[in-house]
Amino acid sequence: MFFKKWMSDERFVMHRLYSTRLAAVVTAVAMAVWFEYELFVNEVYHWDIFAFLIILAVTKVGSMAYYRLTN
């Protein structure tokens, strides 16, 4: 009974949202650092990592514009 009540609490949902957002930001920064490290130190282009960083940036800017226009 306690576990079910705790799982439906709005604080749990907000903590899950914040932790997911933090994980996404940390992952994006780690990908960017790795891409630049490989580029500057080893002179290797990882276009797959770069493509995911571009997808992340386009999604972020697009969603910010969408939420700004609809709110």
Secondary structure, DSSP 8 states (H G I E B T S, - for coil): -HHHHHHT-HHHHHHHHHHHHHHHHHHHHHHHHHHHHHHHHS----HHHHHHHHHHHHHHHHHHHHHHHH-
